[in-house]
Each structure stands twice: as C-alpha cells, then as structure tokens.
Amino acid sequence: MRTFESPDGTSWRVEVTMPGASNAMVVFHHPEAGSGRRNRYAWYNADVPEARSVTARLDPDALLTRLNDDDIARLFRRSMPISAADSPLDTTPSQ
C-alpha cells in the first residue's frame, strides 16, 4: 500500500485490487479506524500490451508502483464511496 494526501489533508491508504486484463480497482482507505463507510474506489483502465490478452492479469503491486502522484490524484477525484448513504437522498457519508 501507499499513501495519498487529499486536498483536505486526509492521508488515505491506496490499494490496487481486483486486477483484470485491462483494468483494476483502486481503493482509497480512510485513515480513521471503523470508518469503512468513508472508503472510496475508482477504476483504473490500463493501456498496456497485456490489456489485449484475455488470459493476462495486471499485477497489483506493479500497477501501484507505476501510478504516479498525478495519476492517483486524478483517480481520487473520480472516486466514489464504496458504501451507499443511509438514505438514497443523502450524499454525505455516515459517521
């Protein structure tokens, strides 16, 4: 895992999971214990030769190493909450 500091100063732990041939899920873990509902995720689409092979899988560790700070910041801006809000009309995370 590596860390990413969001514009509000929160230090998120970044993990790459669910690798496929051409994409992987990038998960941003909130630093507060018990705050799993604040975790976020975004999909990363790879433009690498392996992406053309249906039997290939991206290496999560290599992908995390290959992503630079700008890539991670862009993914964070596009990220979505992993957990839904308590109410479908409420977009703020529960605490």
C-alpha positions in Angstrom: 0.0 0.0 0.0 1.0 3.6 -0.4 -0.5 6.8 0.9 -2.2 9.8 -0.8 -3.0 13.1 0.8 -6.2 14.6 -0.4 -6.7 18.4 -0.7 -8.4 18.5 2.7 -5.3 17.0 4.3 -6.6 13.5 4.9 -4.0 10.7 4.4 -5.6 7.9 2.5 -4.1 4.4 2.1 -4.2 3.4 -1.5 -4.5 -0.3 -2.6 -5.0 -1.9 -6.0 -7.4 -4.8 -6.1 -9.5 -6.9 -8.5 -7.0 -6.9 -11.4 -8.2 -7.8 -14.8 -6.5 -7.9 -18.2 -7.1 -4.2 -18.8 -8.3 -2.7 -15.5 -8.1 -2.8 -11.8 -9.9 -1.2 -8.8 -8.0 1.4 -6.9 -9.3 1.6 -3.3 -8.7 4.6 -1.0 -8.9 3.6 2.6 -9.9 6.3 5.1 -7.4 6.6 8.0 -9.9 6.5 10.9 -10.5 3.1 12.4 -14.0 1.9 11.9 -14.6 4.4 9.1 -15.0 1.8 6.3 -18.1 3.7 5.1 -15.8 6.5 4.1 -13.6 4.3 1.9 -13.7 5.2 -1.8 -12.9 3.4 -5.1 -12.1 4.2 -8.7 -11.5 2.0 -11.8 -8.1 2.3 -13.5 -8.0 1.3 -17.2 -4.6 0.2 -18.4 -3.2 0.9 -21.8 -0.5 -1.8 -21.8 0.2 -4.7 -24.1 -1.2 -7.2 -21.6 -4.6 -5.5 -21.9 -5.1 -7.2 -25.3 -4.8 -10.7 -23.8 -7.9 -12.1 -22.1 -5.8 -14.5 -20.1 -3.4 -11.9 -18.7 -3.9 -10.2 -15.4 -2.4 -6.9 -14.3 0.0 -7.2 -11.3 -1.5 -5.0 -8.5 1.9 -4.2 -6.9 3.5 -3.3 -10.2 0.5 -1.1 -11.1 0.6 0.7 -7.8 4.3 1.3 -8.3 3.7 2.5 -11.9 1.0 5.1 -10.9 2.5 8.5 -10.2 1.1 11.1 -7.8 -0.9 12.8 -10.5 -2.5 9.5 -11.6 -3.6 8.8 -8.1 -4.9 12.3 -7.6 -6.9 12.0 -10.8 -8.3 8.7 -9.7 -9.2 10.1 -6.3 -11.1 13.0 -7.9 -13.2 10.4 -9.9 -13.6 8.1 -7.0 -17.0 7.1 -5.5 -18.0 5.9 -2.0 -17.8 2.2 -1.5 -20.8 2.2 0.8 -24.1 3.8 0.0 -25.5 6.6 2.1 -28.1 5.7 4.8 -30.8 7.4 2.7 -30.8 7.4 -1.1 -31.2 11.2 -1.0 -28.4 11.8 1.4 -25.0 12.1 -0.3 -22.9 12.8 2.8 -21.0 9.8 4.4 -22.3 8.4 7.7 -20.0 8.7 10.7 
